[in-house]
Amino acid sequence: MAKTALNQLQDQIEAIRREAQAAGYAAGYAAAMQAIRDFAARPTAVASAPRRGRPAKAAAPAAPAVRRGRPPAAAAKPARATRRRPQRGSNARLIAEVLKALPSSTGRPADIRKALQSDKGVAMAFTSIRHALGQLAARNEVQASADGKTWRYLGASS
């Protein structure tokens, strides 16, 4: 059984590496790079390399051609609704709404996240919550407590 071009290249590199250990690293490295250049320059080596992906099909008995895929009527309908990206600022808006509804002493990011999941059906990462709280604080809509662990809603600044 003939070796593939890739196996031949690997064997050549391994042989050169073994020689390089005996002769010295610099000479071996130069020889290995030259072997790679020589191999890459051969057009037949690349063309004869086996293709990856599906294996070639064996000759099968002739069967009637059956078209696979969607029926023509189904092709006209959209397969599924595409998810749209949320609008800019929607995280801050959602968090402001949640903070309005929460008691003033319980505005911790964990409570905000829990309320977002239960009331709004939105899963949001803590980093996104902290970023949105920072945006709201810059607009003076929310205020952090002295320890920085809880937040309370001040109101939209006009």
Summary of the structure (lengths in Angstrom):
residues: 158
radius of gyration: 32.4
end to end distance: 80.4
largest distance: 80.4
contacts: 314
relative contact order: 0.08
helix: 55%
strand: 4%
